[in-house]
Amino acid sequence: MAEEKLEEIRSIRLHKISELKKLGINPYPSKVKGLHEPVSIVRTHLDDKRAVTGRLMGWREHGNVIFADLKDETGKIQLFFQKKNLQDNFKMLKLFDVGDFIWSMGKVFKTTAGEITIDVLDFQVLSKSIRPLPSTWFGLKDDEERYRKRYLDLLLNDDLKALFRKKAIFWQSMRDFLISKGFLEVETPVLETTAGGADANPFITHHNALDIDLYLRISMGELWQKRLMVAGFLKTFEIGRQFRNEGISREHLQDYSQMEFYWAYANYDDSMKLVEDMYKYVAEKTFGTLKFVINKAEIDLGGTWKKIDYCAAIQEHAGIDIRSASKGEIEAKLNELKQDFNKNDSKGRLIDSLWKSVRRKIMGPAFLVGHPVDVSPLAKRQEERPDFVERYQVILGGSEMGNGYSELNDPIDQAERFKDQEKMREAGDLEAQMNDKDFVEALEYGMPPVSGFGVSERLFSFLVDKPIRETVLFPLLRPESENIKRQRVKKARKSKT
């Protein structure tokens, strides 16, 4: 029934387009008739003649007068059409619908009810809508539909629009902070012959001209930015998109934005101080506060952040000392905690799974330090404890919100760790790192002491306390036809059982 009604509405509106054309009016002109200003500006100019452009969001006919609501990105204003002012053009208004884009010009006044209104003297259709907006017909029924028709979700939800304005401020404030500290913004390759810089499963594509398979990057140019350190750059950063062929969850996406910086002649202690200052700056600029509610916990970014030891945290919350535990003992503990793992996982991967089972209990803000070398193939070893590395992670709301190192610049050690990772890949671990021999060669020319750090847009989603897909303009979805097919199969299976 809904589909039948929709087709009826479309048919009526298509007829109106035809009628406009008969009148010699282009329903999709390329040029606006006259000058215009944002609604927010026009609303401040009472008693002046002003013009606006925007979408019709309401339509109320009362004989020889019509009231309409026009909305643009900056706000909403009422339009007042009178037959006595518009004469024969008033008849054309019967061809307009909610959803159309128009230009309107007239005198701005305030009604007795206090509504800022334009007494329209001239108008122009700019784009004729064919489908009715959800608010006037079927509504956006569920999350799947909201994500699939995000343009309508944004049109009808001003709070959602405001969220994405804040997200733009979030990234810009981070950029401004780093530039103010002397960092240079750079761009590194998205397509790589060797995917590196993270433990992740990459997407694979093919380059026709070179006839080679390539990977979409899984880090924000980590190994490229380190090459820039070899080249003599002191401070670099990049903000861009990266891709990981992994599962979808409240916290994870396959295609997302990340920032990474690299700082020559600094170590992870220097980096931690900078990151703490950066998070406070970004939070204040974006939200005007340092206090947040994340996963039902009140979190204050103000003050000095404490440091938590990796092994001590696992021992406290899981009751196992990973420094002395065997691989079998770690597997037994994971089974006890009902934490998923793969039988082919290395000890380092098992330890990481164990950490993930306990991190939900730590709200932060805090720096997690003291990582074993088994879970950190790119970090420099601690001189006094060579089985551990100079690495830290920002912990907020029971999850990691940033990852930093004193970067490994010993080419011999790096080559050995890459070989260990290569063995893990050969054993079936698709997230183990690839052996990047070109990067090792670059290290052999000499890289100074460097500290690196990366943070993704997951931080923003946590600060607004929303699932990450809610904070992405256009989340990835299956094609609608494929989704309908899957639903039918699921229903058929249920009916059989």
C-alpha angles and dihedrals in degrees: 000000000000091000091050091051091047092053090049091054092047090051092052092049093047087054089053089053089053091050092051090053090051087057089054093252121137107221089201107040121174095216130058113231097233147352118301141181136207114279091241090061096042091053089064095056105077115181092016128111108247138164131218138183127208148104125304108241101169137026127191121175122200109173109275094006133061129195119203137176117228122194133190131169092279101049150297133289134180120244121209116202116191125186091216090060099039100037111182092000088068089075090061090065090076086071092059126094139186105274096041120124114229144170116228132184129188149104118312116227141154120245123225086259089058096253116148104231141175116225095216118227098166137012144176134200110236102177129002115218118221101187122058118245116253094247090061097044133003106358128216102290106191146354093273090057093044091053094043092049097034091151089066092043089055093044093055100035116065091179089060091051089051089052092059092046086056090049090056089051089048093060095037093052090050089050092048092049094052094045089050088056092054100263120148118222111230139178122226132184121291092193114062136180088213120031108222148155099065146043100257144116109252132216113246126217136167130243106214099195094051093032093224135123115246137189129229106237119266096195135039093264095293097160091039094051089049088054085056088056087053087051092057104262112143105200127013137163139178133199114195150109125301132180136220124179095220141114128302118240141150087278105031139071132173095226116039147138123263139175123213128178132189123201123192121220092017131106133207093276090058090045094051091056091050093047094050090052091046094052091050091048094048093046092049094046094045103038106013091235143073094211120090142166110228123175089346092305124116108233126187117197090193122102128029117321117234125232121237123198114233097220094040092051092052092046092049096048102029102028097232132111105222091191091071103018119111123231090256092052091051091050090050091051091049090052090049090051091045090236116155119240140156121251089225093055118124120239089258092054091048091050089051090052089051091052091050089055092058104033092083088073094060113080100176147147084216144127116241109214139167099062117177115245088241091074098039114059094167103042127097118252120248108253094222094042109031093182088065132059140221096253136130138186128199110236119205129159094353096307142083113269100178140358129218140174148181089244121240108249099166103106093199093053091043092052091052093049091049089053090052089050090048090056089052090053091049088053090057104270101137092184095057114110123262122243102256102193092174090059092049088052089053090051089053088065087059134265120206122233105292137183119205134188138183135191130176134209087267085088090063092049090052094048090054089040095231135126108269094244088062089060096051119088095219114013116201113261136174113262108274093241091054091047092052090049091053091049091052092051090050092051091048091052091050092050090053092053 
